[in-house]
Amino acid sequence: MTSRYALTIISLAASAAIISCQKKDDSNPAEAVVELPIVETSVVTARDVPQINEYTATVEADNINNIAPASPNRIKSISVEVGDHVRKGQTLVTLDRAASDQMKINLEQIRREYNRAVQLLEIGAGTQQSVDQLKSQLDAAKSQYDNLLENTVLTSPITGVVTERNYDPGDMTGNQPVLTVGQLSPVVKVMINVTESDLSKLKAGMPVSVAFDAFPDETFEGRISRIHPTVDTATRTFRTEIAIANNSERIIPGMFARVSVNLGERSNVVVPDRAIVKQTGSGNRYVYILHNGTVSFERVELGRRLGDAYELLSGVNSGDTVVISGQSRLADGVEVEVINK
């Protein structure tokens, strides 16, 4: 009994010593193993990147004519509808001729009086002054009649398409044009707003690329036709006109267009898209840069997307080592372990 009791006490004492040692080891930070975040990195460099600016715009007719009479009048008939093609000189609208008919009667009366005055002058019974006065009245009446007669028939001054109709037969004309005719061939145009910094890179005749939602699989060529010389004080931009060939008249006013303008090349750092980190709750973008085993959190300004990479306008220098994998466990100043595949 005595020896069995002694063995039990020795065994308990040994177990307590082992437990005590284990607790001591676990509580010592110097002896604990620190596991570093594992990341993959890439060395980035600068390269020449095409500077392609994109603008959105709405298609406009190259030339627009508002069809309206010189003075208010009642509409008798309109021979076209919106979307109809018209030719130059084609009759589009006829107006009431009551005023012109009355003016024609007055004109004929003045003409008879003038002829009578001329006859009296020839036989010595009249005066040159009377003839001159009636001649002036005749000329004024004829001019007024011709103007009224011209405005009872409205014709198209261009070949194009009717893009707007504001009245119906029987209406009295007002401030708006009766019809609007737009010229869609040989070109249509779009207007873009260019910043002051890009203005010096543009010139008339420069080619541009234009895409339309209506033709998703096609790209159209356009050219800068005009750069307005005055700045819009509200936006600090210059209006620039783009002409697009449209002989087939497939492109029509109102279409949404995306214009791409190549402004040359510039040397900028390009990083893999996997390196870009978006800050939660904001639109800011960041990149982790590795220096001597630790990472720093640097804000960057993105340029163009280039396939699976991004052009950077600021934030990273050529030759920097950036983290492209494992960012979820990182923070500014954290030490990391690099394992590149």
GULO-290340 format. One line per 10 residues: number of its first residue (from 1); for each residue x, y, z of C-alpha. Coordinates in steps of 0.2 Angstrom, whole numbers, plus 5000, padded with zeros to 4 digits. Each point is the difference from the previous one (the first is absolute). Layout:
N
NUM = X Y Z ~ ... .
This chain:
341
1 = 5000 5000 5000 ~ 5014 5012 5004 ~ 5009 4998 4984 ~ 4984 5001 4990 ~ 4996 5016 5008 ~ 5017 5007 4998 ~ 5000 4996 4981 ~ 4983 5009 4998 ~ 5007 5016 5009 ~ 5015 5000 4988 .
11 = 4989 4998 4985 ~ 4989 5015 5004 ~ 5015 5011 5004 ~ 5007 4996 4983 ~ 4984 5004 4991 ~ 4999 5017 5009 ~ 5017 5004 4995 ~ 4997 4996 4982 ~ 4984 5011 5000 ~ 5009 5014 5009 .
21 = 5014 5000 4986 ~ 4987 5000 4986 ~ 4991 5015 5007 ~ 5016 5009 5002 ~ 5005 4997 4982 ~ 4983 5006 4993 ~ 5001 5016 5010 ~ 5017 5005 4993 ~ 4997 5011 4984 ~ 5019 4999 4996 .
31 = 4998 4981 4998 ~ 4983 5001 4989 ~ 5001 4998 4981 ~ 4994 5015 4990 ~ 4992 4996 4984 ~ 5003 5014 4987 ~ 4987 5004 4986 ~ 5005 4992 4984 ~ 4999 5011 4984 ~ 5005 4999 4982 .
41 = 5008 5015 4992 ~ 5005 5007 4983 ~ 5013 5013 4995 ~ 4991 5013 4989 ~ 5008 5012 4987 ~ 4995 5014 4989 ~ 4995 4999 4982 ~ 4993 5011 4986 ~ 4981 4999 5001 ~ 4988 5008 4987 .
51 = 4991 5014 5008 ~ 4982 4997 4993 ~ 4987 5011 5007 ~ 4981 4995 4999 ~ 4986 5012 4998 ~ 4981 4997 4999 ~ 4989 5010 4988 ~ 4984 5000 4990 ~ 4999 5000 4982 ~ 4994 5016 4991 .
61 = 4996 5004 4982 ~ 5014 5008 4990 ~ 4989 5014 4995 ~ 4983 5005 5007 ~ 4986 5011 4992 ~ 4985 5006 5009 ~ 4985 5002 4988 ~ 4989 5014 5005 ~ 4991 5015 4991 ~ 5007 5018 5002 .
71 = 4983 5005 5008 ~ 4986 4991 5010 ~ 4988 4991 4988 ~ 4988 4985 5001 ~ 5006 4983 4993 ~ 4990 4992 4986 ~ 5010 4984 4998 ~ 5016 4991 5005 ~ 5006 4987 4987 ~ 5013 4991 5011 .
81 = 5002 4991 5016 ~ 5015 4998 5013 ~ 5012 4988 4992 ~ 4996 5004 4982 ~ 5014 5003 4988 ~ 4998 5017 4990 ~ 5010 5007 4986 ~ 5006 5018 4998 ~ 4986 5011 4993 ~ 4986 4988 5004 .
91 = 4983 5008 5006 ~ 4997 4995 5018 ~ 4987 5012 5007 ~ 4986 5011 4992 ~ 4993 5015 5009 ~ 4984 5010 4999 ~ 5000 5012 4985 ~ 4987 5012 5005 ~ 5013 5014 5005 ~ 5009 4997 4984 .
101 = 4985 5000 4989 ~ 4994 5017 5008 ~ 5018 5007 4997 ~ 4999 4994 4982 ~ 4984 5011 4997 ~ 5008 5015 5008 ~ 5015 4997 4989 ~ 4990 5000 4984 ~ 4991 5016 5005 ~ 5016 5009 5003 .
111 = 5007 4994 4984 ~ 4985 5007 4990 ~ 5002 5017 5009 ~ 5018 5000 4995 ~ 4997 4996 4982 ~ 4987 5013 4999 ~ 5012 5013 5008 ~ 5013 4995 4986 ~ 4987 5003 4986 ~ 4995 5017 5007 .
121 = 5018 5005 5001 ~ 5003 4995 4982 ~ 4985 5012 4994 ~ 5005 5014 5012 ~ 4986 4998 5012 ~ 5010 4993 5014 ~ 5015 5003 5010 ~ 5017 4990 5003 ~ 4997 5001 5018 ~ 4984 4990 5000 .
131 = 5008 4987 4989 ~ 5015 4999 5012 ~ 4989 4998 5015 ~ 4989 4987 4992 ~ 5016 4990 4994 ~ 5006 5000 5018 ~ 4983 4994 5007 ~ 5000 4986 4986 ~ 5017 4994 5004 ~ 4996 4999 5019 .
141 = 4984 4991 4996 ~ 5008 4988 4988 ~ 5014 4996 5013 ~ 4987 4997 5014 ~ 4989 4989 4988 ~ 5015 4989 4995 ~ 5005 4998 5019 ~ 4982 4995 5004 ~ 4999 4988 4985 ~ 5017 4992 5004 .
151 = 4994 4997 5018 ~ 4984 4991 4995 ~ 5011 4985 4994 ~ 5014 4994 5010 ~ 5014 4989 4992 ~ 5015 4991 5006 ~ 5016 5009 4998 ~ 5010 4984 5002 ~ 4999 4982 4996 ~ 4998 4991 5017 .
161 = 4988 4992 5012 ~ 4985 5008 5009 ~ 5005 4999 5019 ~ 4987 5010 5008 ~ 4982 5005 4997 ~ 4991 5013 5011 ~ 4983 5004 4992 ~ 4985 4992 4991 ~ 4990 5006 4986 ~ 4988 5014 5006 .
171 = 5012 5006 5013 ~ 5006 5018 5000 ~ 5019 5001 5000 ~ 5009 5007 5015 ~ 5018 5001 5007 ~ 5005 4982 4996 ~ 5004 4995 4982 ~ 4987 4989 4991 ~ 5013 4987 4996 ~ 5018 4997 5003 .
181 = 5011 4992 4986 ~ 5017 4992 5004 ~ 5014 4996 4987 ~ 5006 4982 5004 ~ 5011 4998 4985 ~ 5014 4999 4996 ~ 5004 5003 5019 ~ 4993 5002 5017 ~ 5008 5007 5015 ~ 5002 4999 5019 .
191 = 5007 5013 5012 ~ 5012 4996 5014 ~ 5007 5011 5014 ~ 5019 5000 5001 ~ 5010 5006 5015 ~ 5012 5014 4999 ~ 5015 4988 5003 ~ 4995 4989 4985 ~ 4996 5014 4988 ~ 5018 5002 4994 .
201 = 5000 4982 4995 ~ 4986 5002 4988 ~ 4999 5006 4982 ~ 4988 5001 4986 ~ 5000 4984 4990 ~ 5006 4989 5014 ~ 4992 4983 4999 ~ 4989 4993 5014 ~ 4991 4984 5003 ~ 4981 5000 5003 .
211 = 4989 4986 5007 ~ 4981 5000 5001 ~ 4989 4989 5011 ~ 4989 4997 4985 ~ 5014 4991 4991 ~ 5009 4991 5014 ~ 5012 4990 4989 ~ 5006 5015 4989 ~ 5012 5014 5002 ~ 4998 5016 4989 .
221 = 5014 5012 4995 ~ 4997 5018 5003 ~ 5011 5016 4998 ~ 5001 5016 5010 ~ 4992 5013 4989 ~ 5000 5015 5011 ~ 5007 5006 5017 ~ 4990 5014 5008 ~ 5012 5014 5005 ~ 4991 5005 5015 .
231 = 4999 4992 5017 ~ 4984 4995 5009 ~ 5003 5010 5017 ~ 4989 4988 5009 ~ 5009 4984 4996 ~ 5017 5007 4994 ~ 4999 4989 4984 ~ 5000 5004 4982 ~ 4987 4993 4988 ~ 5007 4989 4987 .
241 = 4990 4994 4984 ~ 5003 4983 4993 ~ 4994 4996 4983 ~ 4995 4982 4996 ~ 4998 4993 4982 ~ 4981 4995 4998 ~ 4997 4997 4981 ~ 4988 4986 5004 ~ 4991 5010 5013 ~ 5001 4986 5013 .
251 = 5005 5012 5014 ~ 4985 5011 5004 ~ 4999 5015 5012 ~ 4997 4996 5018 ~ 5011 4984 5000 ~ 5012 4998 5015 ~ 5018 5001 4995 ~ 5016 4996 5009 ~ 5015 5009 4992 ~ 5018 4994 5003 .
261 = 5014 5012 4997 ~ 5018 4995 5000 ~ 5011 5014 5007 ~ 5017 4991 4998 ~ 5010 4990 5012 ~ 5007 5003 5018 ~ 5012 4990 5010 ~ 4991 4994 5016 ~ 5001 4985 5012 ~ 4989 4985 4996 .
271 = 4995 4988 5014 ~ 4990 4983 5000 ~ 4982 5003 5003 ~ 5002 4988 5015 ~ 5010 5013 5009 ~ 4986 5013 5001 ~ 4991 5000 5017 ~ 4984 5010 5001 ~ 4997 5009 5017 ~ 4983 4995 5008 .
281 = 4988 5014 5000 ~ 5009 5011 4987 ~ 5005 5000 4982 ~ 5019 5001 5005 ~ 5012 4987 4994 ~ 5016 4995 5008 ~ 5015 4989 4997 ~ 5011 4991 5013 ~ 5019 5003 4997 ~ 5013 4989 5007 .
291 = 5016 5008 5008 ~ 5012 4989 5010 ~ 4987 4987 5005 ~ 4986 5012 5005 ~ 4986 5007 4990 ~ 4994 5018 4998 ~ 4982 5005 4995 ~ 5001 5013 4986 ~ 4986 5008 4992 ~ 5000 5000 4980 .
301 = 4992 5009 4986 ~ 4994 4988 4986 ~ 5002 5004 4982 ~ 4995 4988 4986 ~ 4996 4982 5002 ~ 5011 4989 4989 ~ 4994 4983 5000 ~ 5004 4992 5017 ~ 5010 5015 5005 ~ 4998 5019 5004 .
311 = 5009 5015 4996 ~ 5004 5010 5015 ~ 5001 5019 5000 ~ 5007 5002 5017 ~ 5005 4990 5016 ~ 5012 4987 4994 ~ 5018 5003 4992 ~ 5008 4989 4987 ~ 5010 4986 5008 ~ 4989 4999 5016 .
321 = 4994 4983 5006 ~ 4982 4998 5002 ~ 4989 4987 5008 ~ 4989 4991 4988 ~ 4993 4986 5012 ~ 4996 4999 5018 ~ 4994 5017 5004 ~ 4986 4995 5011 ~ 5011 4998 5015 ~ 5010 5015 4997 .
331 = 5001 5018 5008 ~ 5012 5014 4999 ~ 5017 4996 5007 ~ 4997 4981 5002 ~ 5015 4988 4998 ~ 4996 4986 4987 ~ 5007 4984 4993 ~ 5002 5000 4981 ~ 4997 4984 4990 ~ 4999 5004 4981 .
341 = 4994 4986 4989 .
